[in-house]
Amino acid sequence: MSDETKKTGKINVRDISLRKGGKKLVMVTAYDHSTAVAAEAAGSDLILVGDSGGMVVMGLDSTRGVTVEDMLFMCKAVSRSACNTFTICDMPFLSYQVSEEKALVNAGRLINEGGADAVKLEGGNHFKKTVQKITSAGIPVAGHLGLMPQTTPFWRGYGSVGKKETEIEGLIHDALELQDAGIFLLVLENVASETADYVTSSLKIPTIGIGSGLQCDGQVLVTHDMLGLYDRFSPRFAKRYRNLLHEMTAGITEYAEEVRNGKFPQEEYTTHVSKDVKERLSNRSGRMVK
């Protein structure tokens, strides 16, 4: 089955646009085969291959150390494994800030090599021309405002955004400028609920909230936060639906105990040679082969 055949039936940018103000869009992150398969089986509308993988998968302290090559590795795994789900890949830090031409080349790699259906970049009006450059090549672009993990911590830490009138005005301005540049979707991270509602109602394109209240057109969470797979910290807005790290630790602990006590592998997990081969092995070694 060809890749094109496998991908038939997935939603597209037009389908996503039609969900504005309607049925909520569900997005989760994925970085590998297993998580992508689970996300698709659960019916997620969108999968985000986030640069958050640098922290929750690669063990980095922030997303800033993630490279295009890192994103390609993760995106390839996800696009192969969830071929019927619309996949958005983050453009990592400094992959689009250097120049519009460099941004287009890197976006093209994430589409052509990584198998993504769209790319996402952080930032407002300053990147309007960059968005236009990428979309003019036919590549769908999602925007990201509010808390922007690649750069916001430099300036103000990880606090919520959009509580002050000046911030609200700035968010509205940036959102409208990005929409004018051609983004098809806008992620709002850690934005005050009322502000996110105002931004959402001001746009013709859907918004996806993360820590930004109920009024957005959809929601996204980092899967490792949602499932308790990341233990360094958990954002206040990330609801934990499972504690899989605890379950993983318990399973590995049980395995280790059985190995040390000589209980594993049990008979049902063991393969044996034939009786004749066993006898020849015994004769060759000079001892009885059990």
Phi and psi restraints in degrees (value plus and minus 20) as a CYANA .aco file:
   2 SER   PHI     -95.0   -55.0
   2 SER   PSI     140.8   180.8
   3 ASP   PHI     -80.8   -40.8
   3 ASP   PSI     -58.6   -18.6
   4 GLU   PHI     -84.5   -44.5
   4 GLU   PSI     -59.1   -19.1
   5 THR   PHI     -85.8   -45.8
   5 THR   PSI     -61.6   -21.6
   6 LYS   PHI     -84.6   -44.6
   6 LYS   PSI     -49.0    -9.0
   7 LYS   PHI    -108.9   -68.9
   7 LYS   PSI     -21.9    18.1
   8 THR   PHI     -86.0   -46.0
   8 THR   PSI     123.3   163.3
   9 GLY   PHI      77.0   117.0
   9 GLY   PSI     -34.7     5.3
  10 LYS   PHI     -91.9   -51.9
  10 LYS   PSI     137.2   177.2
  11 ILE   PHI     -89.7   -49.7
  11 ILE   PSI     139.7   179.7
  12 ASN   PHI    -146.6  -106.6
  12 ASN   PSI    -195.6  -155.6
  13 VAL   PHI     -79.7   -39.7
  13 VAL   PSI     -60.5   -20.5
  14 ARG   PHI     -82.5   -42.5
  14 ARG   PSI     -63.0   -23.0
  15 ASP   PHI     -80.2   -40.2
  15 ASP   PSI     -61.8   -21.8
  16 ILE   PHI     -84.0   -44.0
  16 ILE   PSI     -62.5   -22.5
  17 SER   PHI     -81.3   -41.3
  17 SER   PSI     -56.4   -16.4
  18 LEU   PHI     -90.9   -50.9
  18 LEU   PSI     -33.2     6.8
  19 ARG   PHI    -102.9   -62.9
  19 ARG   PSI     -23.6    16.4
  20 LYS   PHI     -76.0   -36.0
  20 LYS   PSI     102.4   142.4
  21 GLY   PHI      53.1    93.1
  21 GLY   PSI     -15.1    24.9
  22 GLY   PHI    -135.0   -95.0
  22 GLY   PSI    -156.6  -116.6
  23 LYS   PHI     -79.9   -39.9
  23 LYS   PSI     109.9   149.9
  24 LYS   PHI     -82.6   -42.6
  24 LYS   PSI     120.0   160.0
  25 LEU   PHI    -104.9   -64.9
  25 LEU   PSI     116.8   156.8
  26 VAL   PHI    -129.7   -89.7
  26 VAL   PSI     104.0   144.0
  27 MET   PHI    -148.7  -108.7
  27 MET   PSI     118.6   158.6
  28 VAL   PHI    -152.7  -112.7
  28 VAL   PSI     143.3   183.3
  29 THR   PHI    -111.7   -71.7
  29 THR   PSI     134.3   174.3
  30 ALA   PHI    -172.5  -132.5
  30 ALA   PSI     129.8   169.8
  31 TYR   PHI    -155.9  -115.9
  31 TYR   PSI     -24.4    15.6
  32 ASP   PHI    -170.9  -130.9
  32 ASP   PSI     158.4   198.4
  33 HIS   PHI     -80.1   -40.1
  33 HIS   PSI     -73.6   -33.6
  34 SER   PHI     -81.7   -41.7
  34 SER   PSI     -65.3   -25.3
  35 THR   PHI     -86.7   -46.7
  35 THR   PSI     -58.3   -18.3
  36 ALA   PHI     -85.0   -45.0
  36 ALA   PSI     -62.9   -22.9
  37 VAL   PHI     -81.0   -41.0
  37 VAL   PSI     -63.8   -23.8
  38 ALA   PHI     -84.7   -44.7
  38 ALA   PSI     -61.5   -21.5
  39 ALA   PHI     -83.0   -43.0
  39 ALA   PSI     -63.2   -23.2
  40 GLU   PHI     -88.5   -48.5
  40 GLU   PSI     -62.0   -22.0
  41 ALA   PHI     -83.7   -43.7
  41 ALA   PSI     -50.4   -10.4
  42 ALA   PHI     -99.4   -59.4
  42 ALA   PSI     -28.5    11.5
  43 GLY   PHI      69.7   109.7
  43 GLY   PSI       1.1    41.1
  44 SER   PHI     -81.4   -41.4
  44 SER   PSI     115.3   155.3
  45 ASP   PHI     -90.8   -50.8
  45 ASP   PSI     -58.4   -18.4
  46 LEU   PHI    -155.3  -115.3
  46 LEU   PSI     125.9   165.9
  47 ILE   PHI    -137.9   -97.9
  47 ILE   PSI     109.9   149.9
  48 LEU   PHI    -124.0   -84.0
  48 LEU   PSI      98.1   138.1
  49 VAL   PHI    -105.5   -65.5
  49 VAL   PSI      71.5   111.5
  50 GLY   PHI    -106.8   -66.8
  50 GLY   PSI     132.4   172.4
  51 ASP   PHI     -90.4   -50.4
  51 ASP   PSI     -25.5    14.5
  52 SER   PHI     -79.1   -39.1
  52 SER   PSI     -39.1     0.9
  53 GLY   PHI     -79.0   -39.0
  53 GLY   PSI     -45.6    -5.6
  54 GLY   PHI     -80.3   -40.3
  54 GLY   PSI     -52.9   -12.9
  55 MET   PHI    -109.9   -69.9
  55 MET   PSI     -72.1   -32.1
  56 VAL   PHI    -101.2   -61.2
  56 VAL   PSI     -38.3     1.7
  57 VAL   PHI    -131.1   -91.1
  57 VAL   PSI     -64.4   -24.4
  58 MET   PHI    -111.0   -71.0
  58 MET   PSI     -33.9     6.1
  59 GLY   PHI      61.6   101.6
  59 GLY   PSI      -4.4    35.6
  60 LEU   PHI     -93.4   -53.4
  60 LEU   PSI     141.1   181.1
  61 ASP   PHI    -100.2   -60.2
  61 ASP   PSI     -40.1    -0.1
  62 SER   PHI    -172.0  -132.0
  62 SER   PSI     158.0   198.0
  63 THR   PHI    -102.3   -62.3
  63 THR   PSI     -28.7    11.3
  64 ARG   PHI     -90.6   -50.6
  64 ARG   PSI     -39.6     0.4
  65 GLY   PHI    -105.9   -65.9
  65 GLY   PSI     -20.2    19.8
  66 VAL   PHI     -97.4   -57.4
  66 VAL   PSI     116.9   156.9
  67 THR   PHI    -127.8   -87.8
  67 THR   PSI     149.5   189.5
  68 VAL   PHI     -80.8   -40.8
  68 VAL   PSI     -59.0   -19.0
  69 GLU   PHI     -83.2   -43.2
  69 GLU   PSI     -58.8   -18.8
  70 ASP   PHI     -81.5   -41.5
  70 ASP   PSI     -65.5   -25.5
  71 MET   PHI     -85.3   -45.3
  71 MET   PSI     -57.8   -17.8
  72 LEU   PHI     -82.4   -42.4
  72 LEU   PSI     -63.2   -23.2
  73 PHE   PHI     -78.5   -38.5
  73 PHE   PSI     -67.5   -27.5
  74 MET   PHI     -90.5   -50.5
  74 MET   PSI     -61.1   -21.1
  75 CYS   PHI     -86.8   -46.8
  75 CYS   PSI     -58.4   -18.4
  76 LYS   PHI     -79.6   -39.6
  76 LYS   PSI     -65.1   -25.1
  77 ALA   PHI     -81.8   -41.8
  77 ALA   PSI     -62.2   -22.2
  78 VAL   PHI     -91.8   -51.8
  78 VAL   PSI     -65.4   -25.4
  79 SER   PHI     -86.6   -46.6
  79 SER   PSI     -51.1   -11.1
  80 ARG   PHI     -90.3   -50.3
  80 ARG   PSI     -55.8   -15.8
  81 SER   PHI    -111.3   -71.3
  81 SER   PSI     -44.9    -4.9
  82 ALA   PHI    -145.8  -105.8
  82 ALA   PSI      41.7    81.7
  83 CYS   PHI     -92.2   -52.2
  83 CYS   PSI     -28.7    11.3
  84 ASN   PHI    -126.8   -86.8
  84 ASN   PSI      -7.0    33.0
  85 THR   PHI    -140.9  -100.9
  85 THR   PSI     115.4   155.4
  86 PHE   PHI     -83.6   -43.6
  86 PHE   PSI     103.0   143.0
  87 THR   PHI    -133.5   -93.5
  87 THR   PSI     106.8   146.8
  88 ILE   PHI    -131.4   -91.4
  88 ILE   PSI     111.4   151.4
  89 CYS   PHI    -132.8   -92.8
  89 CYS   PSI     111.2   151.2
  90 ASP   PHI     -86.9   -46.9
  90 ASP   PSI     120.5   160.5
  91 MET   PHI    -109.0   -69.0
  91 MET   PSI      99.2   139.2
  92 PRO   PHI     -93.6   -53.6
  92 PRO   PSI     150.6   190.6
  93 PHE   PHI     -75.3   -35.3
  93 PHE   PSI     111.6   151.6
  94 LEU   PHI      49.9    89.9
  94 LEU   PSI      -9.1    30.9
  95 SER   PHI    -108.0   -68.0
  95 SER   PSI     -33.4     6.6
  96 TYR   PHI    -154.3  -114.3
  96 TYR   PSI     -28.0    12.0
  97 GLN   PHI    -102.8   -62.8
  97 GLN   PSI     -43.5    -3.5
  98 VAL   PHI     -88.0   -48.0
  98 VAL   PSI     -68.2   -28.2
  99 SER   PHI    -181.7  -141.7
  99 SER   PSI     139.3   179.3
 100 GLU   PHI     -85.0   -45.0
 100 GLU   PSI     -56.3   -16.3
 101 GLU   PHI     -86.5   -46.5
 101 GLU   PSI     -63.6   -23.6
 102 LYS   PHI     -84.8   -44.8
 102 LYS   PSI     -57.8   -17.8
 103 ALA   PHI     -81.5   -41.5
 103 ALA   PSI     -63.2   -23.2
 104 LEU   PHI     -84.6   -44.6
 104 LEU   PSI     -62.7   -22.7
 105 VAL   PHI     -80.7   -40.7
 105 VAL   PSI     -66.1   -26.1
 106 ASN   PHI     -88.8   -48.8
 106 ASN   PSI     -58.1   -18.1
 107 ALA   PHI     -83.0   -43.0
 107 ALA   PSI     -61.6   -21.6
 108 GLY   PHI     -81.6   -41.6
 108 GLY   PSI     -57.2   -17.2
 109 ARG   PHI     -85.8   -45.8
 109 ARG   PSI     -60.8   -20.8
 110 LEU   PHI     -85.2   -45.2
 110 LEU   PSI     -50.4   -10.4
 111 ILE   PHI     -99.7   -59.7
 111 ILE   PSI     -74.0   -34.0
 112 ASN   PHI     -92.1   -52.1
 112 ASN   PSI     -65.3   -25.3
 113 GLU   PHI    -110.3   -70.3
 113 GLU   PSI     -59.9   -19.9
 114 GLY   PHI    -102.2   -62.2
 114 GLY   PSI     -41.3    -1.3
 115 GLY   PHI      62.6   102.6
 115 GLY   PSI      -7.8    32.2
 116 ALA   PHI     -89.5   -49.5
 116 ALA   PSI     136.3   176.3
 117 ASP   PHI    -115.4   -75.4
 117 ASP   PSI     -36.8     3.2
 118 ALA   PHI    -182.3  -142.3
 118 ALA   PSI     145.7   185.7
 119 VAL   PHI    -140.8  -100.8
 119 VAL   PSI     141.1   181.1
 120 LYS   PHI    -151.1  -111.1
 120 LYS   PSI     118.2   158.2
 121 LEU   PHI    -154.7  -114.7
 121 LEU   PSI     132.8   172.8
 122 GLU   PHI    -112.6   -72.6
 122 GLU   PSI     126.5   166.5
 123 GLY   PHI     102.3   142.3
 123 GLY   PSI     140.3   180.3
 124 GLY   PHI    -124.1   -84.1
 124 GLY   PSI    -153.7  -113.7
 125 ASN   PHI     -74.9   -34.9
 125 ASN   PSI     -51.0   -11.0
 126 HIS   PHI     -78.3   -38.3
 126 HIS   PSI     -45.7    -5.7
 127 PHE   PHI    -125.5   -85.5
 127 PHE   PSI      -1.4    38.6
 128 LYS   PHI     -79.3   -39.3
 128 LYS   PSI     -66.2   -26.2
 129 LYS   PHI     -87.3   -47.3
 129 LYS   PSI     -52.2   -12.2
 130 THR   PHI     -85.2   -45.2
 130 THR   PSI     -65.3   -25.3
 131 VAL   PHI     -79.9   -39.9
 131 VAL   PSI     -64.5   -24.5
 132 GLN   PHI     -81.5   -41.5
 132 GLN   PSI     -59.3   -19.3
 133 LYS   PHI     -82.3   -42.3
 133 LYS   PSI     -63.4   -23.4
 134 ILE   PHI     -92.9   -52.9
 134 ILE   PSI     -65.6   -25.6
 135 THR   PHI     -87.6   -47.6
 135 THR   PSI     -49.4    -9.4
 136 SER   PHI     -84.9   -44.9
 136 SER   PSI     -40.5    -0.5
 137 ALA   PHI    -108.4   -68.4
 137 ALA   PSI     -18.3    21.7
 138 GLY   PHI      70.6   110.6
 138 GLY   PSI      -8.5    31.5
 139 ILE   PHI    -117.2   -77.2
 139 ILE   PSI     100.9   140.9
 140 PRO   PHI     -86.1   -46.1
 140 PRO   PSI     118.8   158.8
 141 VAL   PHI    -145.3  -105.3
 141 VAL   PSI     112.2   152.2
 142 ALA   PHI    -123.0   -83.0
 142 ALA   PSI     124.8   164.8
 143 GLY   PHI    -119.0   -79.0
 143 GLY   PSI     151.5   191.5
 144 HIS   PHI    -171.4  -131.4
 144 HIS   PSI      96.6   136.6
 145 LEU   PHI    -147.5  -107.5
 145 LEU   PSI     152.5   192.5
 146 GLY   PHI      73.8   113.8
 146 GLY   PSI    -152.9  -112.9
 147 LEU   PHI     -90.3   -50.3
 147 LEU   PSI     100.2   140.2
 148 MET   PHI    -135.7   -95.7
 148 MET   PSI      81.0   121.0
 149 PRO   PHI     -76.3   -36.3
 149 PRO   PSI     -45.1    -5.1
 150 GLN   PHI     -89.8   -49.8
 150 GLN   PSI     -52.3   -12.3
 151 THR   PHI    -152.0  -112.0
 151 THR   PSI     -49.5    -9.5
 152 THR   PHI     -72.4   -32.4
 152 THR   PSI     -63.0   -23.0
 153 PRO   PHI     -77.4   -37.4
 153 PRO   PSI     -46.4    -6.4
 154 PHE   PHI     -80.7   -40.7
 154 PHE   PSI     -56.1   -16.1
 155 TRP   PHI    -122.5   -82.5
 155 TRP   PSI     -55.2   -15.2
 156 ARG   PHI    -166.1  -126.1
 156 ARG   PSI     -16.7    23.3
 157 GLY   PHI      62.0   102.0
 157 GLY   PSI    -179.6  -139.6
 158 TYR   PHI    -124.8   -84.8
 158 TYR   PSI      -1.3    38.7
 159 GLY   PHI     -89.7   -49.7
 159 GLY   PSI     148.8   188.8
 160 SER   PHI     -89.9   -49.9
 160 SER   PSI     138.7   178.7
 161 VAL   PHI    -141.3  -101.3
 161 VAL   PSI     130.9   170.9
 162 GLY   PHI      70.9   110.9
 162 GLY   PSI       8.1    48.1
 163 LYS   PHI    -115.1   -75.1
 163 LYS   PSI     -46.8    -6.8
 164 LYS   PHI    -117.7   -77.7
 164 LYS   PSI     132.6   172.6
 165 GLU   PHI     -80.1   -40.1
 165 GLU   PSI     -58.6   -18.6
 166 THR   PHI     -84.8   -44.8
 166 THR   PSI     -58.1   -18.1
 167 GLU   PHI     -86.8   -46.8
 167 GLU   PSI     -61.7   -21.7
 168 ILE   PHI     -81.5   -41.5
 168 ILE   PSI     -66.5   -26.5
 169 GLU   PHI     -80.8   -40.8
 169 GLU   PSI     -60.6   -20.6
 170 GLY   PHI     -85.0   -45.0
 170 GLY   PSI     -61.1   -21.1
 171 LEU   PHI     -84.4   -44.4
 171 LEU   PSI     -64.3   -24.3
 172 ILE   PHI     -81.1   -41.1
 172 ILE   PSI     -66.3   -26.3
 173 HIS   PHI     -80.5   -40.5
 173 HIS   PSI     -68.5   -28.5
 174 ASP   PHI     -83.8   -43.8
 174 ASP   PSI     -61.2   -21.2
 175 ALA   PHI     -82.3   -42.3
 175 ALA   PSI     -64.3   -24.3
 176 LEU   PHI     -88.0   -48.0
 176 LEU   PSI     -57.0   -17.0
 177 GLU   PHI     -87.1   -47.1
 177 GLU   PSI     -60.9   -20.9
 178 LEU   PHI     -86.3   -46.3
 178 LEU   PSI     -59.6   -19.6
 179 GLN   PHI     -81.4   -41.4
 179 GLN   PSI     -62.3   -22.3
 180 ASP   PHI     -83.7   -43.7
 180 ASP   PSI     -51.3   -11.3
 181 ALA   PHI     -94.9   -54.9
 181 ALA   PSI     -39.0     1.0
 182 GLY   PHI      99.7   139.7
 182 GLY   PSI     -10.4    29.6
 183 ILE   PHI     -85.5   -45.5
 183 ILE   PSI     130.2   170.2
 184 PHE   PHI    -124.3   -84.3
 184 PHE   PSI     -27.9    12.1
 185 LEU   PHI    -178.4  -138.4
 185 LEU   PSI     125.9   165.9
 186 LEU   PHI    -151.1  -111.1
 186 LEU   PSI     102.7   142.7
 187 VAL   PHI    -108.6   -68.6
 187 VAL   PSI     110.4   150.4
 188 LEU   PHI    -135.2   -95.2
 188 LEU   PSI      92.7   132.7
 189 GLU   PHI    -127.7   -87.7
 189 GLU   PSI     107.0   147.0
 190 ASN   PHI      32.2    72.2
 190 ASN   PSI      24.5    64.5
 191 VAL   PHI    -120.5   -80.5
 191 VAL   PSI     119.8   159.8
 192 ALA   PHI     -71.9   -31.9
 192 ALA   PSI     117.2   157.2
 193 SER   PHI     -74.2   -34.2
 193 SER   PSI     -65.8   -25.8
 194 GLU   PHI     -84.6   -44.6
 194 GLU   PSI     -57.4   -17.4
 195 THR   PHI     -88.8   -48.8
 195 THR   PSI     -62.2   -22.2
 196 ALA   PHI     -82.3   -42.3
 196 ALA   PSI     -58.7   -18.7
 197 ASP   PHI     -81.9   -41.9
 197 ASP   PSI     -63.8   -23.8
 198 TYR   PHI     -84.4   -44.4
 198 TYR   PSI     -63.9   -23.9
 199 VAL   PHI     -82.7   -42.7
 199 VAL   PSI     -66.2   -26.2
 200 THR   PHI     -78.8   -38.8
 200 THR   PSI     -64.9   -24.9
 201 SER   PHI     -92.4   -52.4
 201 SER   PSI     -36.8     3.2
 202 SER   PHI    -107.2   -67.2
 202 SER   PSI     -31.8     8.2
 203 LEU   PHI    -127.3   -87.3
 203 LEU   PSI     134.7   174.7
 204 LYS   PHI    -111.1   -71.1
 204 LYS   PSI     -35.2     4.8
 205 ILE   PHI    -118.9   -78.9
 205 ILE   PSI     137.2   177.2
 206 PRO   PHI     -90.5   -50.5
 206 PRO   PSI     130.5   170.5
 207 THR   PHI    -132.4   -92.4
 207 THR   PSI     126.5   166.5
 208 ILE   PHI    -138.0   -98.0
 208 ILE   PSI     101.6   141.6
 209 GLY   PHI    -115.3   -75.3
 209 GLY   PSI     126.9   166.9
 210 ILE   PHI    -159.2  -119.2
 210 ILE   PSI      85.1   125.1
 211 GLY   PHI      51.7    91.7
 211 GLY   PSI       7.9    47.9
 212 SER   PHI    -147.2  -107.2
 212 SER   PSI       2.8    42.8
 213 GLY   PHI      67.7   107.7
 213 GLY   PSI     159.0   199.0
 214 LEU   PHI    -103.2   -63.2
 214 LEU   PSI     -36.4     3.6
 215 GLN   PHI    -102.8   -62.8
 215 GLN   PSI     -26.5    13.5
 216 CYS   PHI     -87.8   -47.8
 216 CYS   PSI     143.8   183.8
 217 ASP   PHI     -98.4   -58.4
 217 ASP   PSI     -26.3    13.7
 218 GLY   PHI    -190.7  -150.7
 218 GLY   PSI     159.1   199.1
 219 GLN   PHI    -156.6  -116.6
 219 GLN   PSI     132.4   172.4
 220 VAL   PHI    -157.7  -117.7
 220 VAL   PSI     123.7   163.7
 221 LEU   PHI    -154.5  -114.5
 221 LEU   PSI     131.9   171.9
 222 VAL   PHI     -92.5   -52.5
 222 VAL   PSI     102.4   142.4
 223 THR   PHI     -77.0   -37.0
 223 THR   PSI     -57.8   -17.8
 224 HIS   PHI     -87.8   -47.8
 224 HIS   PSI     -47.8    -7.8
 225 ASP   PHI     -94.4   -54.4
 225 ASP   PSI     -65.8   -25.8
 226 MET   PHI     -81.8   -41.8
 226 MET   PSI     -56.2   -16.2
 227 LEU   PHI    -123.6   -83.6
 227 LEU   PSI     -12.1    27.9
 228 GLY   PHI      46.7    86.7
 228 GLY   PSI      17.3    57.3
 229 LEU   PHI    -118.3   -78.3
 229 LEU   PSI     -27.2    12.8
 230 TYR   PHI    -141.5  -101.5
 230 TYR   PSI     103.4   143.4
 231 ASP   PHI    -127.2   -87.2
 231 ASP   PSI     -21.4    18.6
 232 ARG   PHI     -94.9   -54.9
 232 ARG   PSI     -61.7   -21.7
 233 PHE   PHI    -185.9  -145.9
 233 PHE   PSI     142.4   182.4
 234 SER   PHI    -153.5  -113.5
 234 SER   PSI     104.1   144.1
 235 PRO   PHI     -77.9   -37.9
 235 PRO   PSI     128.7   168.7
 236 ARG   PHI     -77.5   -37.5
 236 ARG   PSI     -53.0   -13.0
 237 PHE   PHI    -106.8   -66.8
 237 PHE   PSI     -20.5    19.5
 238 ALA   PHI    -113.5   -73.5
 238 ALA   PSI      85.2   125.2
 239 LYS   PHI     -92.7   -52.7
 239 LYS   PSI     113.6   153.6
 240 ARG   PHI    -117.2   -77.2
 240 ARG   PSI      94.1   134.1
 241 TYR   PHI    -111.2   -71.2
 241 TYR   PSI     -42.8    -2.8
 242 ARG   PHI    -166.4  -126.4
 242 ARG   PSI     146.2   186.2
 243 ASN   PHI    -144.4  -104.4
 243 ASN   PSI      53.6    93.6
 244 LEU   PHI     -94.1   -54.1
 244 LEU   PSI     -45.4    -5.4
 245 LEU   PHI     -83.0   -43.0
 245 LEU   PSI     -58.8   -18.8
 246 HIS   PHI     -82.5   -42.5
 246 HIS   PSI     -64.1   -24.1
 247 GLU   PHI     -85.2   -45.2
 247 GLU   PSI     -60.6   -20.6
 248 MET   PHI     -83.0   -43.0
 248 MET   PSI     -64.7   -24.7
 249 THR   PHI     -82.3   -42.3
 249 THR   PSI     -61.5   -21.5
 250 ALA   PHI     -84.2   -44.2
 250 ALA   PSI     -61.8   -21.8
 251 GLY   PHI     -85.5   -45.5
 251 GLY   PSI     -63.8   -23.8
 252 ILE   PHI     -87.7   -47.7
 252 ILE   PSI     -55.6   -15.6
 253 THR   PHI     -83.3   -43.3
 253 THR   PSI     -63.8   -23.8
 254 GLU   PHI     -82.9   -42.9
 254 GLU   PSI     -62.2   -22.2
 255 TYR   PHI     -80.7   -40.7
 255 TYR   PSI     -66.4   -26.4
 256 ALA   PHI     -81.2   -41.2
 256 ALA   PSI     -60.0   -20.0
 257 GLU   PHI     -84.8   -44.8
 257 GLU   PSI     -61.0   -21.0
 258 GLU   PHI     -87.1   -47.1
 258 GLU   PSI     -57.2   -17.2
 259 VAL   PHI     -84.6   -44.6
 259 VAL   PSI     -67.8   -27.8
 260 ARG   PHI     -86.6   -46.6
 260 ARG   PSI     -49.6    -9.6
 261 ASN   PHI    -111.5   -71.5
 261 ASN   PSI     -16.4    23.6
 262 GLY   PHI      51.9    91.9
 262 GLY   PSI       3.3    43.3
 263 LYS   PHI    -114.0   -74.0
 263 LYS   PSI     -43.6    -3.6
 264 PHE   PHI    -136.5   -96.5
 264 PHE   PSI     115.4   155.4
 265 PRO   PHI    -106.2   -66.2
 265 PRO   PSI     117.9   157.9
 266 GLN   PHI     -94.0   -54.0
 266 GLN   PSI     153.6   193.6
 267 GLU   PHI     -77.4   -37.4
 267 GLU   PSI     -58.3   -18.3
 268 GLU   PHI     -89.6   -49.6
 268 GLU   PSI     -32.6     7.4
 269 TYR   PHI    -127.9   -87.9
 269 TYR   PSI      -1.5    38.5
 270 THR   PHI    -142.3  -102.3
 270 THR   PSI     120.4   160.4
 271 THR   PHI    -129.0   -89.0
 271 THR   PSI     121.9   161.9
 272 HIS   PHI    -141.0  -101.0
 272 HIS   PSI     133.0   173.0
 273 VAL   PHI    -101.1   -61.1
 273 VAL   PSI     148.5   188.5
 274 SER   PHI     -89.5   -49.5
 274 SER   PSI     145.8   185.8
 275 LYS   PHI     -80.8   -40.8
 275 LYS   PSI     -60.0   -20.0
 276 ASP   PHI     -84.6   -44.6
 276 ASP   PSI     -64.4   -24.4
 277 VAL   PHI     -84.0   -44.0
 277 VAL   PSI     -59.0   -19.0
 278 LYS   PHI     -81.6   -41.6
 278 LYS   PSI     -61.0   -21.0
 279 GLU   PHI     -85.1   -45.1
 279 GLU   PSI     -62.8   -22.8
 280 ARG   PHI     -85.4   -45.4
 280 ARG   PSI     -57.5   -17.5
 281 LEU   PHI     -84.3   -44.3
 281 LEU   PSI     -57.0   -17.0
 282 SER   PHI     -85.9   -45.9
 282 SER   PSI     -63.0   -23.0
 283 ASN   PHI     -84.6   -44.6
 283 ASN   PSI     -59.3   -19.3
 284 ARG   PHI     -88.7   -48.7
 284 ARG   PSI     -59.9   -19.9
 285 SER   PHI    -107.5   -67.5
 285 SER   PSI     -35.6     4.4
 286 GLY   PHI      57.3    97.3
 286 GLY   PSI      -7.3    32.7
 287 ARG   PHI    -162.2  -122.2
 287 ARG   PSI     141.0   181.0
 288 MET   PHI     -93.9   -53.9
 288 MET   PSI     106.2   146.2
 289 VAL   PHI    -106.8   -66.8
 289 VAL   PSI     102.4   142.4
